[in-house]
């Protein structure tokens, strides 16, 4: 349907027939059900809703980045109080984005690692943490976290 609506040609991938892949086993099982069309419509609606939710989360993460992060040539500074006030999911997405910005990677670290980092950032006695070769250092007197690539001294980065 999507392809037809966007005037894109259909290309059949031979792996779509291989029941070794879970997606194909599920698709085959669903097609055998009498209400397969209804299930497909509902699943499509859920996927669209999740797409809208993700877009909103991305908007909120961008707003948080603009409000709480100050980029510098060799490091970034995060307003500790603003970060602490973020909803947990936005804090998690922002932490991932900060690491992506600093490393240039296409994808953030795994969610569990980001959760640990966010827990560290929320701890009042936190001093220094490293994730994905990025050093996060707490500067409580300034009310910031400073982050930079490992190997770049934070004194020079400041």
C-alpha positions as CSV (number, residue, x, y, z in Angstrom):
1,X,0.0,0.0,0.0
2,X,2.8,2.4,1.0
3,X,4.6,1.8,-2.3
4,X,1.5,2.3,-4.4
5,X,0.6,5.5,-2.5
6,X,4.2,6.8,-3.2
7,X,4.4,5.5,-6.8
8,X,7.3,3.2,-5.9
9,X,7.8,-0.2,-7.7
10,X,7.6,-3.4,-5.8
11,X,10.8,-5.5,-5.5
12,X,10.5,-9.1,-4.3
13,X,13.3,-10.1,-1.9
14,X,13.7,-13.9,-2.1
15,X,14.4,-14.1,1.6
16,X,10.8,-13.1,2.2
17,X,9.8,-16.7,1.4
18,X,12.3,-18.3,3.8
19,X,10.4,-19.4,6.9
20,X,13.7,-19.6,8.8
21,X,13.3,-15.9,9.4
22,X,10.8,-15.1,12.3
23,X,9.2,-12.2,10.3
24,X,8.2,-14.7,7.6
25,X,6.9,-17.3,9.9
26,X,4.7,-14.7,11.6
27,X,3.5,-13.4,8.3
28,X,2.7,-16.9,7.1
29,X,0.8,-17.7,10.3
30,X,-1.2,-14.4,10.1
31,X,-2.2,-15.0,6.5
32,X,-3.8,-18.3,7.5
33,X,-6.1,-16.6,9.9
34,X,-9.6,-15.7,8.8
35,X,-9.3,-12.1,10.0
36,X,-5.8,-11.5,8.5
37,X,-6.8,-8.3,6.7
38,X,-8.2,-6.8,10.0
39,X,-5.0,-7.7,11.8
40,X,-2.9,-6.1,9.1
41,X,-5.0,-2.9,9.3
42,X,-4.7,-2.8,13.0
43,X,-0.9,-3.5,13.0
44,X,-0.4,-0.8,10.4
45,X,-2.3,1.7,12.5
46,X,-0.2,0.8,15.6
47,X,3.0,1.2,13.5
48,X,1.8,4.6,12.3
49,X,1.0,5.6,15.9
50,X,4.4,4.5,17.1
51,X,6.0,6.5,14.2
52,X,4.1,9.7,15.5
53,X,5.2,9.0,19.0
54,X,8.9,8.6,17.9
55,X,8.7,11.8,16.0
56,X,7.4,13.6,19.1
57,X,10.1,12.1,21.2
58,X,12.7,13.2,18.7
59,X,11.2,16.8,18.8
60,X,11.4,16.8,22.6
61,X,15.0,15.5,22.5
62,X,16.0,18.3,20.1
63,X,14.4,20.9,22.4
64,X,16.3,19.4,25.3
65,X,19.5,19.5,23.3
66,X,19.0,23.2,22.5
67,X,18.1,24.1,26.1
68,X,20.6,22.0,28.0
69,X,23.7,21.6,25.8
70,X,26.4,24.1,24.9
71,X,28.7,22.8,22.1
72,X,32.3,23.9,22.1
73,X,35.0,23.0,19.5
74,X,36.4,20.1,21.5
75,X,33.8,19.4,24.1
76,X,30.2,19.9,25.1
77,X,28.7,21.1,28.3
78,X,25.4,19.9,29.7
79,X,23.4,21.9,32.2
80,X,23.2,19.4,35.1
81,X,20.0,20.9,36.5
82,X,18.2,21.0,33.1
83,X,19.3,17.4,32.4
84,X,18.0,16.2,35.8
85,X,14.6,17.8,35.1
86,X,14.1,15.8,31.9
87,X,11.6,13.0,31.7
88,X,13.6,9.7,31.8
89,X,13.0,8.7,28.2
90,X,14.1,12.1,26.9
91,X,17.2,12.0,29.1
92,X,18.0,8.6,27.6
93,X,17.6,9.8,24.1
94,X,19.6,12.9,24.8
95,X,22.4,10.9,26.2
96,X,22.5,8.8,23.1
97,X,22.5,11.8,20.9
98,X,25.3,13.4,22.9
99,X,27.4,10.3,22.3
100,X,26.5,10.2,18.6
101,X,27.4,13.9,18.3
102,X,30.8,13.4,20.0
103,X,31.7,10.1,18.2
104,X,30.1,10.7,14.8
105,X,28.6,7.2,15.1
106,X,25.3,6.4,13.2
107,X,23.8,4.7,16.2
108,X,23.9,5.4,20.0
109,X,25.2,2.8,22.5
110,X,22.9,0.1,23.7
111,X,19.9,1.2,25.8
112,X,21.1,-0.6,29.0
113,X,24.5,1.3,28.8
114,X,22.7,4.6,28.3
115,X,20.4,3.8,31.3
116,X,23.5,3.3,33.5
117,X,25.0,6.5,32.2
118,X,21.8,8.4,33.0
119,X,21.8,6.9,36.5
120,X,25.4,8.1,36.9
121,X,24.4,11.6,35.6
122,X,21.6,11.7,38.1
123,X,23.8,10.7,41.1
124,X,24.7,13.8,43.2
125,X,28.2,12.5,44.0
126,X,29.1,11.5,40.4
127,X,32.5,12.6,39.3
128,X,33.6,10.9,36.0
129,X,32.2,8.2,33.6
130,X,33.2,6.9,30.2
131,X,31.0,5.4,27.6
132,X,31.8,4.8,23.9
133,X,35.2,6.5,24.4
134,X,33.5,9.6,25.6
135,X,34.4,11.0,29.0
136,X,31.6,12.7,31.1
137,X,32.9,14.8,34.0
138,X,30.8,16.4,36.6
139,X,31.6,20.0,37.6
140,X,29.2,20.7,40.5
141,X,30.4,24.2,41.2
142,X,29.6,25.2,37.6
143,X,26.4,23.1,37.5
144,X,27.5,21.3,34.4
145,X,28.7,18.0,33.0
146,X,31.5,18.4,30.5
147,X,32.0,15.7,27.9
148,X,34.7,15.0,25.3
149,X,36.4,12.2,23.5
150,X,38.7,10.1,25.6
151,X,42.3,11.4,25.2
152,X,41.3,15.0,25.0
153,X,42.1,16.5,28.4
154,X,39.1,18.3,29.9
155,X,41.4,21.0,31.1
156,X,42.4,21.7,27.4
157,X,38.9,21.2,26.2
158,X,37.7,23.9,28.7
